[in-house]
């Protein structure tokens, strides 16, 4: 079964993040950026993000990832948990299932840190 949306611990990303190219990062900034980029450094998680980005309504039920990804429900839940902890997706429990959507603001923050 999918991880509860309430169990997704999303770190505060409102103050994130300085450009890695503008000035040296402090340890906290580097750790926050690494958490986000680490979550992106997996082919399954990148596919999850692309499925969410292409979703007509901007949301996908956790149950709808099984077939396109060819992964088990527990594996998908693990990947969604990692993405949620990095602040890249958010989940909304609706009865038995959790519906996920992208956190486009967090994706934009990570992108801006590597813009020259």
DSSP file (Angstrom, degrees, kcal/mol; ACC not computed):
  #  RESIDUE AA STRUCTURE BP1 BP2  ACC     N-H-->O    O-->H-N    N-H-->O    O-->H-N    TCO  KAPPA ALPHA  PHI   PSI    X-CA   Y-CA   Z-CA
    1    1 A X              0   0    0      0, 0.0     3,-0.1     0, 0.0    96,-0.1   0.000 360.0 360.0 360.0 152.6    0.0    0.0    0.0
    2    2 A X        -     0   0    0     94,-0.2     2,-0.1     1,-0.1    72,-0.1  -0.251 360.0 -95.1 -69.3 153.4    1.2    3.5   -0.7
    3    3 A X        -     0   0    0      1,-0.1    -1,-0.1    74,-0.1     5,-0.1  -0.449  49.7-100.5 -64.9 140.3    2.8    5.7    2.0
    4    4 A X    >   -     0   0    0      1,-0.2     3,-1.1    -2,-0.1     4,-0.5  -0.368  20.7-131.4 -62.3 139.1    0.3    7.9    3.7
    5    5 A X  G >  S+     0   0    0      1,-0.3     3,-1.1     2,-0.2    86,-0.3   0.853 110.2  58.0 -60.3 -32.7    0.3   11.5    2.4
    6    6 A X  G 3  S+     0   0    0      1,-0.2    -1,-0.3     3,-0.1    -2,-0.1   0.758  99.9  58.3 -68.8 -22.4    0.5   12.6    6.0
    7    7 A X  G <  S+     0   0    0     -3,-1.1     2,-0.9     2,-0.1    -1,-0.2   0.556  77.1 106.0 -85.6  -6.3    3.7   10.6    6.5
    8    8 A X    <   -     0   0    0     -3,-1.1     2,-1.0    -4,-0.5    83,-0.1  -0.635  60.8-156.2 -75.3 109.3    5.5   12.4    3.7
    9    9 A X        -     0   0    0     -2,-0.9     2,-0.5    72,-0.1    78,-0.1  -0.771  10.8-168.2 -90.6 104.6    7.9   14.7    5.6
   10   10 A X        -     0   0    0     -2,-1.0    75,-0.2    76,-0.1    76,-0.1  -0.820  15.8-132.5 -96.8 125.8    8.7   17.5    3.3
   11   11 A X        -     0   0    0     74,-0.9     2,-0.6    -2,-0.5    -1,-0.0  -0.374  33.8 -91.8 -72.8 155.9   11.5   19.7    4.4
   12   12 A X        +     0   0    0      1,-0.2     3,-0.1    -2,-0.1    -1,-0.1  -0.565  48.9 169.7 -69.5 116.3   11.1   23.5    4.3
   13   13 A X    >   +     0   0    0     -2,-0.6     3,-0.9     1,-0.1    -1,-0.2   0.277  47.4 100.6-111.8   9.5   12.3   24.6    0.9
   14   14 A X  T 3  S+     0   0    0      1,-0.3    -1,-0.1     0, 0.0    -2,-0.0   0.832  89.1  40.5 -67.0 -30.7   11.1   28.2    1.0
   15   15 A X  T 3  S+     0   0    0     -3,-0.1     2,-0.3     3,-0.0    -1,-0.3   0.423  96.0 142.3 -96.7   2.2   14.6   29.5    1.8
   16   16 A X    <   +     0   0    0     -3,-0.9    -3,-0.0     1,-0.1    94,-0.0  -0.592  35.0  11.1 -80.2 144.4   16.4   27.2   -0.6
   17   17 A X        -     0   0    0     -2,-0.3    -1,-0.1     1,-0.1     2,-0.1   0.751  31.3-159.5-159.1 147.4   18.7   27.6   -2.3
   18   18 A X        -     0   0    0      1,-0.1     2,-0.2    -3,-0.1    -1,-0.1  -0.389  51.5 -93.8 -73.7 153.7   21.7   29.7   -3.4
   19   19 A X    >>  -     0   0    0      1,-0.2     4,-1.1    -2,-0.1     3,-0.7  -0.500  24.1-143.0 -67.4 134.1   23.2   29.2   -6.9
   20   20 A X  T 34 S+     0   0    0     93,-2.6    -1,-0.2     1,-0.2     5,-0.1   0.658 102.2  50.7 -71.3 -13.8   26.1   26.7   -6.7
   21   21 A X  T 34 S+     0   0    0     92,-0.6    -1,-0.2    94,-0.3     3,-0.1   0.568 101.5  60.5 -98.9 -11.6   27.8   28.9   -9.3
   22   22 A X  T <4 S-     0   0    0     -3,-0.7     2,-0.3     1,-0.3    -2,-0.2   0.870 118.7 -20.0 -85.5 -39.0   27.4   32.3   -7.6
   23   23 A X  S  < S-     0   0    0     -4,-1.1    -1,-0.3     0, 0.0     2,-0.0  -0.976  83.7 -69.6-162.3 161.6   29.3   31.7   -4.4
   24   24 A X        -     0   0    0     -2,-0.3     2,-0.2    -3,-0.1    -3,-0.1  -0.351  52.7-126.7 -60.3 140.1   30.5   28.9   -2.1
   25   25 A X        -     0   0    0     -5,-0.1     2,-0.1     1,-0.1    -1,-0.1  -0.586  14.1-128.0 -85.7 148.3   27.7   27.1   -0.4
   26   26 A X     >  -     0   0    0     -2,-0.2     4,-2.3     1,-0.1     5,-0.2  -0.436  35.9 -97.0 -84.7 173.9   27.6   26.6    3.3
   27   27 A X  H  > S+     0   0    0      1,-0.2     4,-2.2     2,-0.2     5,-0.2   0.873 122.3  50.2 -62.0 -40.7   27.1   23.0    4.7
   28   28 A X  H  > S+     0   0    0      2,-0.2     4,-2.2     1,-0.2    -1,-0.2   0.916 111.5  47.7 -67.1 -42.9   23.3   23.4    5.2
   29   29 A X  H  > S+     0   0    0      1,-0.2     4,-2.4     2,-0.2     5,-0.2   0.916 112.6  49.5 -62.4 -43.4   22.7   24.7    1.7
   30   30 A X  H  X S+     0   0    0     -4,-2.3     4,-2.5     1,-0.2    -2,-0.2   0.896 110.6  50.2 -63.6 -40.3   24.8   21.9    0.2
   31   31 A X  H  X S+     0   0    0     -4,-2.2     4,-2.0     2,-0.2    -1,-0.2   0.909 111.0  48.7 -65.1 -42.3   22.9   19.3    2.2
   32   32 A X  H  X S+     0   0    0     -4,-2.2     4,-1.6     2,-0.2    -2,-0.2   0.915 113.9  45.8 -65.3 -43.3   19.6   20.6    1.2
   33   33 A X  H  X S+     0   0    0     -4,-2.4     4,-2.8     1,-0.2     5,-0.3   0.910 110.3  53.7 -64.7 -42.2   20.6   20.7   -2.5
   34   34 A X  H  X S+     0   0    0     -4,-2.5     4,-2.7     1,-0.2     5,-0.2   0.878 104.8  55.4 -61.6 -37.8   22.1   17.2   -2.3
   35   35 A X  H  X S+     0   0    0     -4,-2.0     4,-1.6     2,-0.2    -1,-0.2   0.924 112.4  43.0 -60.8 -44.1   18.8   15.9   -0.9
   36   36 A X  H  X S+     0   0    0     -4,-1.6     4,-1.1     2,-0.2    -2,-0.2   0.939 117.6  43.3 -68.3 -47.3   16.9   17.2   -3.9
   37   37 A X  H  X S+     0   0    0     -4,-2.8     4,-0.8     1,-0.2    -2,-0.2   0.846 110.4  56.7 -69.7 -32.6   19.4   16.2   -6.5
   38   38 A X  H >< S+     0   0    0     -4,-2.7     3,-0.8    -5,-0.3    -1,-0.2   0.901 103.9  53.6 -63.1 -40.1   19.9   12.8   -4.9
   39   39 A X  H 3< S+     0   0    0     -4,-1.6    -1,-0.2     1,-0.2    -2,-0.2   0.816 109.2  49.6 -63.9 -29.3   16.2   12.1   -5.2
   40   40 A X  H 3< S+     0   0    0     -4,-1.1     2,-1.3     1,-0.2    -1,-0.2   0.634  88.7  86.8 -81.4 -14.3   16.5   13.0   -9.0
   41   41 A X  S << S+     0   0    0     -4,-0.8     2,-0.3    -3,-0.8    -1,-0.2  -0.210  72.4  83.8 -87.0  47.2   19.4   10.6   -9.5
   42   42 A X  S  > S-     0   0    0     -2,-1.3     4,-2.3    -3,-0.2     5,-0.2  -0.971  71.5-139.0-148.0 130.6   17.3    7.5  -10.1
   43   43 A X  H  > S+     0   0    0     -2,-0.3     4,-2.0     1,-0.2     5,-0.1   0.871 104.3  50.8 -59.6 -38.7   15.8    6.4  -13.4
   44   44 A X  H  > S+     0   0    0      2,-0.2     4,-2.3     1,-0.2    -1,-0.2   0.927 111.2  48.1 -66.2 -43.2   12.5    5.2  -11.8
   45   45 A X  H  > S+     0   0    0      1,-0.2     4,-2.3     2,-0.2    -2,-0.2   0.874 109.9  52.4 -67.0 -35.7   12.1    8.5   -9.9
   46   46 A X  H  X S+     0   0    0     -4,-2.3     4,-2.1     2,-0.2    -1,-0.2   0.890 109.7  49.7 -64.1 -38.1   12.8   10.5  -13.1
   47   47 A X  H  X S+     0   0    0     -4,-2.0     4,-2.4    -5,-0.2    -2,-0.2   0.892 107.9  53.6 -67.0 -38.7   10.1    8.5  -14.8
   48   48 A X  H  X S+     0   0    0     -4,-2.3     4,-2.6     1,-0.2    -2,-0.2   0.943 109.8  48.2 -58.2 -47.8    7.7    9.2  -12.0
   49   49 A X  H  X S+     0   0    0     -4,-2.3     4,-2.6     1,-0.2    -2,-0.2   0.898 111.2  49.9 -60.9 -40.3    8.3   12.9  -12.4
   50   50 A X  H  X S+     0   0    0     -4,-2.1     4,-1.6     2,-0.2    -1,-0.2   0.876 110.3  50.3 -68.5 -35.7    7.8   12.7  -16.2
   51   51 A X  H  X S+     0   0    0     -4,-2.4     4,-0.8     2,-0.2    -2,-0.2   0.926 112.8  46.9 -65.1 -44.5    4.5   10.8  -15.7
   52   52 A X  H >< S+     0   0    0     -4,-2.6     3,-0.7     1,-0.2    -2,-0.2   0.908 110.9  51.8 -63.1 -41.7    3.3   13.4  -13.2
   53   53 A X  H 3< S+     0   0    0     -4,-2.6    -1,-0.2     1,-0.2    -2,-0.2   0.835 113.1  45.1 -64.5 -32.4    4.4   16.2  -15.5
   54   54 A X  H 3< S+     0   0    0     -4,-1.6    -1,-0.2    -5,-0.2    -2,-0.2   0.530  83.1 119.6 -89.0  -7.3    2.4   14.7  -18.4
   55   55 A X    X<  -     0   0    0     -4,-0.8     3,-1.2    -3,-0.7     5,-0.1  -0.405  64.5-137.1 -64.5 127.6   -0.7   13.9  -16.4
   56   56 A X  T 3  S+     0   0    0      1,-0.3    -1,-0.1    -2,-0.2    -4,-0.0   0.869 104.0  34.7 -54.1 -41.8   -3.7   15.8  -17.9
   57   57 A X  T 3  S-     0   0    0      2,-0.4    -1,-0.3    -3,-0.0     3,-0.1   0.416 113.0-113.8 -94.3   1.8   -5.0   16.8  -14.5
   58   58 A X  S <  S+     0   0    0     -3,-1.2    44,-0.5     1,-0.2     2,-0.3   0.493  88.3  88.8  80.7   2.2   -1.6   17.2  -12.9
   59   59 A X        -     0   0    0     42,-0.1     2,-0.4    -6,-0.0    -2,-0.4  -0.957  53.0-167.1-133.2 150.9   -2.2   14.3  -10.5
   60   60 A X  E     -A  100   0A   0     40,-2.1    40,-3.1    -2,-0.3     2,-0.2  -0.998  24.3-123.9-137.7 134.3   -1.7   10.6  -10.7
   61   61 A X  E >   -A   99   0A   0     -2,-0.4     3,-2.0    38,-0.3    38,-0.2  -0.532  25.2-123.6 -71.2 140.4   -3.1    7.9   -8.4
   62   62 A X  G >  S+     0   0    0     36,-2.6     3,-1.4     1,-0.3     4,-0.4   0.834 112.1  62.1 -54.5 -32.7   -0.3    5.8   -6.9
   63   63 A X  G >  S+     0   0    0      1,-0.3     3,-0.6    35,-0.2     4,-0.4   0.735  94.1  63.3 -66.2 -22.0   -2.1    2.8   -8.3
   64   64 A X  G <  S+     0   0    0     -3,-2.0     4,-0.5     1,-0.2    -1,-0.3   0.408  90.1  66.4 -87.0   3.0   -1.6    4.1  -11.8
   65   65 A X  G <> S+     0   0    0     -3,-1.4     4,-1.9    -4,-0.2     6,-0.3   0.686  82.6  76.8 -90.2 -20.8    2.3    3.9  -11.6
   66   66 A X  H <>>S+     0   0    0     -3,-0.6     4,-1.8    -4,-0.4     5,-0.9   0.934  96.5  41.4 -59.1 -53.2    2.4    0.1  -11.5
   67   67 A X  H  45S+     0   0    0     -4,-0.4    -1,-0.2     1,-0.2     3,-0.1   0.951 117.1  43.6 -65.4 -52.6    1.8   -0.7  -15.1
   68   68 A X  H  45S+     0   0    0     -4,-0.5    -1,-0.2     1,-0.2    -2,-0.2   0.839 121.8  40.2 -66.1 -29.3    3.9    2.0  -16.8
   69   69 A X  H  <5S-     0   0    0     -4,-1.9    -1,-0.2     2,-0.1    -2,-0.2   0.700  95.0-139.8 -90.3 -19.3    6.9    1.6  -14.5
   70   70 A X  T  <5 +     0   0    0     -4,-1.8     2,-0.3    -5,-0.3    -3,-0.2   0.837  60.9 124.4  63.8  32.2    6.7   -2.2  -14.3
   71   71 A X      < -     0   0    0     -5,-0.9    -1,-0.2    -6,-0.3    -2,-0.1  -0.833  65.6 -99.5-121.1 158.9    7.5   -2.0  -10.6
   72   72 A X     >  -     0   0    0     -2,-0.3     4,-2.4    -3,-0.1     5,-0.2  -0.339  34.8-109.6 -74.0 159.3    5.7   -3.4   -7.5
   73   73 A X  H  > S+     0   0    0      1,-0.2     4,-2.6     2,-0.2     5,-0.2   0.899 118.5  51.5 -57.1 -44.4    3.5   -1.2   -5.4
   74   74 A X  H  > S+     0   0    0      1,-0.2     4,-2.0     2,-0.2    -1,-0.2   0.886 110.1  49.9 -62.7 -36.2    5.9   -1.2   -2.5
   75   75 A X  H  > S+     0   0    0      2,-0.2     4,-2.1     1,-0.2    -2,-0.2   0.919 111.7  47.7 -66.8 -43.1    8.8   -0.2   -4.8
   76   76 A X  H  X S+     0   0    0     -4,-2.4     4,-2.6     1,-0.2     5,-0.2   0.913 110.1  52.6 -63.6 -42.2    6.8    2.7   -6.2
   77   77 A X  H  X S+     0   0    0     -4,-2.6     4,-2.1     1,-0.2    -1,-0.2   0.887 107.6  52.5 -61.0 -38.7    5.8    3.8   -2.7
   78   78 A X  H  X S+     0   0    0     -4,-2.0     4,-2.2     2,-0.2    -1,-0.2   0.944 110.6  46.6 -61.2 -47.9    9.4    3.9   -1.7
   79   79 A X  H  X S+     0   0    0     -4,-2.1     4,-2.3     1,-0.2    -2,-0.2   0.894 112.1  50.3 -64.3 -39.6   10.3    6.1   -4.7
   80   80 A X  H  X S+     0   0    0     -4,-2.6     4,-2.5     2,-0.2    -1,-0.2   0.862 108.3  53.7 -66.0 -34.9    7.4    8.4   -4.0
   81   81 A X  H  X S+     0   0    0     -4,-2.1     4,-2.7    -5,-0.2    -2,-0.2   0.928 108.8  48.5 -63.7 -44.6    8.5    8.6   -0.4
   82   82 A X  H  X S+     0   0    0     -4,-2.2     4,-1.4     1,-0.2    -2,-0.2   0.926 113.5  47.0 -61.2 -45.2   12.0    9.7   -1.4
   83   83 A X  H  <>S+     0   0    0     -4,-2.3     5,-2.6     1,-0.2     6,-0.8   0.885 113.0  49.9 -64.0 -38.6   10.6   12.3   -3.8
   84   84 A X  H ><5S+     0   0    0     -4,-2.5     3,-1.4     1,-0.2    -2,-0.2   0.903 107.9  51.8 -66.9 -42.1    8.2   13.5   -1.1
   85   85 A X  H 3<5S+     0   0    0     -4,-2.7   -74,-0.9     1,-0.3    -1,-0.2   0.793 108.7  52.2 -65.5 -27.4   11.0   13.9    1.5
   86   86 A X  T 3<5S-     0   0    0     -4,-1.4    -1,-0.3    -5,-0.2    -2,-0.2   0.477 117.1-117.0 -84.9  -3.0   13.0   15.9   -1.0
   87   87 A X  T < 5S+     0   0    0     -3,-1.4    19,-0.3    -4,-0.2    -3,-0.2   0.635  82.9 118.2  80.3  13.9    9.9   18.2   -1.5
   88   88 A X  S   <S+     0   0    0     -5,-2.6    15,-2.8    -6,-0.2     2,-0.3   0.730  75.8  22.6 -89.1 -23.3    9.5   17.2   -5.2
   89   89 A X  E     -B  102   0A   0     -6,-0.8     2,-0.4    13,-0.3    13,-0.2  -0.943  64.5-152.1-135.9 159.4    6.1   15.7   -5.0
   90   90 A X  E     -B  101   0A   0     11,-2.3    11,-2.0    -2,-0.3     2,-0.3  -0.986  11.3-144.8-131.7 148.6    3.1   15.9   -2.7
   91   91 A X  E     -B  100   0A   0     -2,-0.4     2,-0.4   -86,-0.3     9,-0.2  -0.842   6.4-163.2-114.3 149.2    0.5   13.4   -1.9
   92   92 A X  E     -B   99   0A   0      7,-2.2     7,-2.4    -2,-0.3     2,-0.3  -0.953  19.2-139.1-131.6 110.2   -3.2   13.7   -1.2
   93   93 A X  E     +B   98   0A   0     -2,-0.4     2,-0.4     5,-0.2     5,-0.2  -0.532  21.7 179.0 -73.6 129.4   -4.9   10.7    0.4
   94   94 A X  E >   -B   97   0A   0      3,-3.4     3,-1.5    -2,-0.3     2,-0.4  -0.856  61.3 -61.0-131.0  95.7   -8.4   10.1   -1.0
   95   95 A X  T 3  S-     0   0    0     -2,-0.4    -1,-0.0     1,-0.3    -2,-0.0  -0.530 121.4  -7.6  67.0-122.0   -9.9    7.1    0.7
   96   96 A X  T 3  S+     0   0    0     -2,-0.4    -1,-0.3    -3,-0.1   -94,-0.2   0.722 127.9  60.7 -78.9 -23.3   -7.7    4.0    0.0
   97   97 A X  E <   - B   0  94A   0     -3,-1.5    -3,-3.4   -96,-0.1     2,-0.5  -0.661  68.4-136.6-112.7 160.2   -5.4    5.7   -2.5
   98   98 A X  E     - B   0  93A   0     -5,-0.2   -36,-2.6    -2,-0.2     2,-0.5  -0.959  15.2-150.7-114.0 132.3   -2.9    8.6   -2.6
   99   99 A X  E     -AB  61  92A   0     -7,-2.4    -7,-2.2    -2,-0.5     2,-0.3  -0.885  15.8-154.7-102.6 131.5   -2.9   11.0   -5.5
  100  100 A X  E     +AB  60  91A   0    -40,-3.1   -40,-2.1    -2,-0.5     2,-0.3  -0.794  14.7 177.1-111.2 148.8    0.5   12.6   -6.3
  101  101 A X  E     - B   0  90A   0    -11,-2.0   -11,-2.3    -2,-0.3   -42,-0.1  -0.959  33.6 -96.8-141.8 160.3    1.4   15.9   -8.0
  102  102 A X  E     - B   0  89A   0    -44,-0.5     2,-0.9    -2,-0.3   -13,-0.3  -0.447  18.1-137.8 -75.1 147.7    4.6   17.7   -8.7
  103  103 A X     >  -     0   0    0    -15,-2.8     4,-1.8     1,-0.2     3,-0.4  -0.829  26.9-180.0 -99.3  88.7    5.9   20.5   -6.6
  104  104 A X  H  > S+     0   0    0     -2,-0.9     4,-2.3     1,-0.2    -1,-0.2   0.789  75.2  60.6 -64.9 -28.8    7.0   22.6   -9.5
  105  105 A X  H  > S+     0   0    0      2,-0.2     4,-2.2     1,-0.2    -1,-0.2   0.926 105.8  47.0 -64.1 -43.6    8.3   25.4   -7.2
  106  106 A X  H  > S+     0   0    0     -3,-0.4     4,-2.3   -19,-0.3    -2,-0.2   0.907 111.4  51.1 -65.7 -41.1   10.8   23.0   -5.7
  107  107 A X  H  X S+     0   0    0     -4,-1.8     4,-2.3     1,-0.2    -1,-0.2   0.904 110.3  49.9 -61.2 -40.7   11.9   21.7   -9.1
  108  108 A X  H  X S+     0   0    0     -4,-2.3     4,-2.6     2,-0.2    -2,-0.2   0.886 108.0  53.7 -65.1 -39.0   12.4   25.4  -10.2
  109  109 A X  H  X S+     0   0    0     -4,-2.2     4,-1.1     2,-0.2    -2,-0.2   0.936 110.3  46.3 -60.9 -46.2   14.5   26.0   -7.1
  110  110 A X  H  X S+     0   0    0     -4,-2.3     4,-0.5     1,-0.2     3,-0.5   0.917 112.7  50.5 -64.0 -41.5   16.8   23.1   -7.9
  111  111 A X  H >< S+     0   0    0     -4,-2.3     3,-1.4     1,-0.2     4,-0.5   0.916 106.7  54.6 -60.8 -43.1   17.0   24.2  -11.5
  112  112 A X  H >< S+     0   0    0     -4,-2.6     3,-0.5     1,-0.3    -1,-0.2   0.749  96.8  66.1 -66.5 -22.6   17.9   27.8  -10.5
  113  113 A X  H 3< S+     0   0    0     -4,-1.1   -93,-2.6    -3,-0.5   -92,-0.6   0.715 107.8  39.1 -72.7 -17.8   20.8   26.6   -8.4
  114  114 A X  T << S+     0   0    0     -3,-1.4     2,-0.3    -4,-0.5    -1,-0.2   0.379  87.1 114.4-112.0   3.4   22.7   25.4  -11.4
  115  115 A X    <         0   0    0     -3,-0.5   -94,-0.3    -4,-0.5    -3,-0.0  -0.557 360.0 360.0 -71.2 136.5   21.8   28.2  -13.8
  116  116 A X              0   0    0     -2,-0.3    -1,-0.1   -96,-0.1    -4,-0.0   0.475 360.0 360.0 -75.8 360.0   24.8   30.2  -14.8
